[in-house]
């Protein structure tokens, strides 16, 4: 990775792209520190600290902007949500599916619709935050003008980040939205790792140095192990061999080549974890907005949905919420894969092109074979996702190792970094080819 970056900086064109991306990221971090006009930042930070981890993941993907209630508090979460919604609607609405098949023009229309949906979601979320939190003391003067100011500021901040992400994609190194998301998560890592070392290493170094050293080894071993598992999940592929029959075309015999269908182990990526977290956190967020604390049976339900209460030896019954979380991850892994990969369509396309899987007849048997293999692979990917997503909650509940980044953040960081490195290498390869041809 470091060699790739070193070689990239030697090429003027790619160096400009890297410096442009770096400049945009600096602007984002500056914006994350600018508060929304007319808010009481002390109140919100106190309120955030009292939530016991309910919004830790949301705060991580916003780079601390939510905790600071900055102008970028919503960050790119509305854009991510709208992108997922549009991806799901593309499967359900024939008109959108037709746009997607229209090539570049159709994709441009879908991107434009995604932007409008992003602005709509930003207005709804910012209005809910301005009104819900404003009544509790977020706004210094709770009136129509201050509410409208907060809504416009938060919506503009989200739209600005969407624009920055698109500029990084066009003028930078690509993957603009993903890079914005990753830099937000990475910005929280130093403080989180510092808190871990303060609690398990520095505080015990004087009284029990052996325990402190062991804690250092365990912390790094867990982090490295999870990174390796994420890399395996991200790069794991099952290749289905495909043989194309020879056929006469004019006076020539064509075909006969061998290809393969790559089926990723983690076909759905991080989407199942995000969906599962969103469903569990949605009731908690709504109750926080309306000021409902929850008592009795419903209070226990809300507490079980709060990941901060999972795996706590003193309150083991709340861990039922984690079991629901695991079930949701597995369910959405199968659900999202089913709408993004259609074995029947793949089998029909293979049949039309004269292709077949060795030992499997074309048509329905091919569809059944692909479905069976896909279900097996998705299960392996879902188990791996579950391990990565659940481990941080186990260590938090048992040992009190509370960090804002978890398995989801780690999956995002590793996946985006690997993809960005591949893009850089491909751009350098194209640049080398151009130089060779020009010479």
WOKA-V925527 format. One record per pair of residues at least 6 apart in sequence whose ideal C-beta (glycine too) atoms are under 6 Angstrom apart, sorted by the first residue. I is the first residue (numbers start at 1). J is the second residue. D is the distance in Angstrom with one decimal. If there is no record, write none. Layout:
BEGIN
[[I & J & D] [I & J & D]]
END
This chain:
BEGIN
[[1 & 421 & 5.6] [4 & 421 & 5.6] [4 & 424 & 5.6] [4 & 425 & 5.8] [8 & 14 & 4.7] [8 & 424 & 5.3] [9 & 15 & 5.1] [11 & 431 & 5.6] [14 & 427 & 5.8] [17 & 172 & 5.2] [17 & 173 & 5.0] [20 & 171 & 5.4] [20 & 172 & 5.0] [21 & 168 & 5.3] [21 & 172 & 3.7] [21 & 173 & 5.3] [24 & 164 & 5.3] [24 & 168 & 5.6] [25 & 183 & 5.0] [31 & 71 & 5.9] [31 & 72 & 4.7] [32 & 63 & 5.2] [32 & 65 & 4.3] [32 & 70 & 5.2] [32 & 72 & 5.3] [34 & 70 & 5.4] [34 & 71 & 5.1] [35 & 41 & 5.4] [35 & 70 & 5.7] [36 & 69 & 5.7] [36 & 71 & 5.8] [36 & 150 & 5.4] [36 & 153 & 5.0] [37 & 149 & 5.7] [38 & 139 & 5.8] [38 & 140 & 5.5] [38 & 146 & 4.6] [38 & 149 & 5.9] [39 & 69 & 5.5] [39 & 138 & 5.6] [39 & 139 & 6.0] [40 & 140 & 5.5] [43 & 137 & 4.7] [44 & 69 & 4.7] [44 & 138 & 5.6] [48 & 67 & 5.1] [52 & 308 & 4.3] [53 & 308 & 3.5] [54 & 284 & 5.1] [54 & 306 & 5.8] [56 & 404 & 4.7] [58 & 66 & 5.8] [59 & 66 & 4.7] [59 & 67 & 5.0] [59 & 404 & 6.0] [60 & 185 & 5.5] [60 & 188 & 5.3] [60 & 404 & 4.2] [60 & 405 & 5.3] [60 & 409 & 5.5] [61 & 184 & 5.7] [62 & 75 & 3.9] [62 & 184 & 5.8] [63 & 184 & 3.1] [63 & 187 & 4.5] [65 & 72 & 4.4] [65 & 73 & 5.0] [65 & 75 & 5.6] [66 & 73 & 5.0] [71 & 153 & 5.3] [71 & 157 & 4.2] [72 & 157 & 4.4] [73 & 154 & 5.9] [74 & 122 & 5.7] [74 & 125 & 5.8] [74 & 154 & 5.3] [74 & 158 & 4.3] [75 & 161 & 5.9] [76 & 161 & 5.0] [76 & 177 & 5.9] [76 & 180 & 5.6] [78 & 118 & 4.9] [78 & 121 & 4.1] [78 & 122 & 4.5] [78 & 158 & 5.2] [79 & 118 & 4.7] [79 & 162 & 4.9] [81 & 121 & 5.8] [82 & 114 & 5.2] [82 & 117 & 3.9] [82 & 118 & 4.4] [82 & 121 & 5.7] [83 & 114 & 5.8] [86 & 114 & 5.0] [89 & 96 & 5.6] [90 & 96 & 4.5] [90 & 97 & 5.5] [90 & 100 & 5.4] [91 & 339 & 4.6] [99 & 106 & 3.9] [99 & 109 & 5.2] [99 & 110 & 5.5] [100 & 106 & 5.7] [118 & 162 & 5.8] [122 & 155 & 4.3] [122 & 158 & 4.2] [123 & 155 & 5.4] [126 & 151 & 4.6] [126 & 154 & 3.6] [126 & 155 & 5.2] [127 & 151 & 5.3] [128 & 289 & 5.7] [130 & 147 & 4.8] [130 & 150 & 3.9] [130 & 151 & 5.3] [132 & 289 & 3.4] [134 & 142 & 4.9] [134 & 147 & 6.0] [139 & 146 & 4.7] [165 & 176 & 3.7] [165 & 177 & 4.0] [165 & 180 & 5.0] [166 & 176 & 5.8] [168 & 176 & 3.3] [168 & 179 & 5.8] [169 & 176 & 3.7] [174 & 423 & 4.9] [175 & 420 & 5.6] [178 & 416 & 4.4] [182 & 413 & 5.5] [182 & 416 & 4.6] [185 & 405 & 6.0] [185 & 409 & 4.7] [185 & 413 & 5.9] [188 & 404 & 5.0] [192 & 403 & 4.2] [192 & 404 & 5.6] [192 & 405 & 5.9] [196 & 219 & 6.0] [200 & 215 & 4.1] [201 & 212 & 4.7] [201 & 215 & 5.2] [201 & 216 & 5.6] [204 & 211 & 5.4] [204 & 212 & 4.7] [205 & 212 & 4.3] [226 & 388 & 5.9] [226 & 410 & 5.7] [229 & 388 & 5.9] [230 & 410 & 5.7] [230 & 411 & 5.3] [230 & 414 & 4.4] [233 & 265 & 5.9] [233 & 266 & 4.3] [233 & 384 & 4.6] [234 & 415 & 5.2] [236 & 265 & 3.4] [237 & 262 & 4.8] [237 & 264 & 5.6] [238 & 263 & 4.6] [238 & 377 & 5.4] [239 & 260 & 4.2] [239 & 262 & 5.6] [240 & 260 & 5.9] [240 & 261 & 4.1] [241 & 260 & 5.3] [241 & 358 & 5.9] [242 & 259 & 4.8] [242 & 260 & 5.9] [242 & 355 & 4.9] [243 & 258 & 5.5] [243 & 356 & 6.0] [243 & 358 & 5.6] [244 & 255 & 4.8] [244 & 257 & 5.6] [244 & 354 & 5.5] [244 & 355 & 4.7] [245 & 255 & 5.8] [245 & 354 & 4.5] [246 & 253 & 5.4] [246 & 255 & 4.5] [246 & 256 & 4.2] [247 & 255 & 5.1] [263 & 377 & 5.5] [265 & 377 & 5.6] [265 & 380 & 5.7] [265 & 381 & 4.6] [266 & 381 & 4.2] [267 & 337 & 4.5] [268 & 333 & 5.1] [268 & 336 & 4.0] [268 & 337 & 5.3] [270 & 408 & 6.0] [270 & 411 & 4.6] [270 & 412 & 5.8] [271 & 336 & 5.1] [272 & 329 & 4.9] [272 & 332 & 3.7] [272 & 333 & 4.4] [273 & 329 & 5.9] [273 & 389 & 4.9] [273 & 408 & 4.7] [275 & 332 & 4.4] [276 & 325 & 5.5] [276 & 328 & 3.7] [276 & 329 & 4.8] [280 & 305 & 4.8] [284 & 305 & 5.7] [294 & 302 & 4.3] [303 & 309 & 5.4] [303 & 318 & 5.7] [304 & 318 & 4.9] [304 & 320 & 5.6] [304 & 321 & 3.7] [305 & 321 & 5.2] [307 & 393 & 5.4] [309 & 318 & 4.0] [310 & 319 & 5.2] [310 & 322 & 4.3] [310 & 393 & 4.9] [310 & 397 & 5.1] [311 & 319 & 5.6] [311 & 394 & 4.9] [311 & 397 & 2.8] [311 & 398 & 5.5] [312 & 397 & 4.7] [326 & 386 & 5.3] [329 & 385 & 5.8] [329 & 386 & 5.3] [330 & 382 & 4.6] [333 & 378 & 5.6] [333 & 382 & 3.9] [334 & 378 & 5.6] [337 & 378 & 5.1] [343 & 367 & 5.0] [343 & 370 & 3.8] [343 & 371 & 4.7] [344 & 367 & 4.9] [347 & 366 & 4.1] [347 & 367 & 4.4] [351 & 362 & 4.5] [356 & 362 & 4.9] [357 & 366 & 5.9] [360 & 366 & 5.4] [360 & 369 & 4.9] [388 & 407 & 3.8] [389 & 407 & 3.9] [392 & 406 & 4.0] [392 & 407 & 5.6] [395 & 401 & 4.4] [396 & 402 & 5.2]]
END
